[in-house]
Amino acid sequence: MLMAHPAVLQDLIAQYEALTLLGAEESTSQARQRLADISYTLCVATGTKDVDMALIAARHRLSGARPEDDSLLRAEIPAPSASAPVPVH
């Protein structure tokens, strides 16, 4: 299965949340259609059939979403060896 880029998922989540906060379900037909389109795209991007599951899956795939996810950590910097001089500032 193709995986959506985290930036795309984050954007879709933000659009979905904005539309639901604005009450798109009870709004104009254009707003309802946009919410339906975003919901469908979230489902396709996450391989799910339900928008609630799509939101969970999308959030799970975002960087830092899992405790074992180390994608936000910098590469380890080796400690100076005992024979190397330590810079003093």
Secondary structure, 3 states (H helix, E strand, C coil): CCCCCHHHHHHHHHHHHHHHHCCHHHCCHHHHHHHHHHHHHHHHHHCCCCHHHHHHHHHHHCCCCCCCCCCCCCCCCCCCCCCCCCCCC
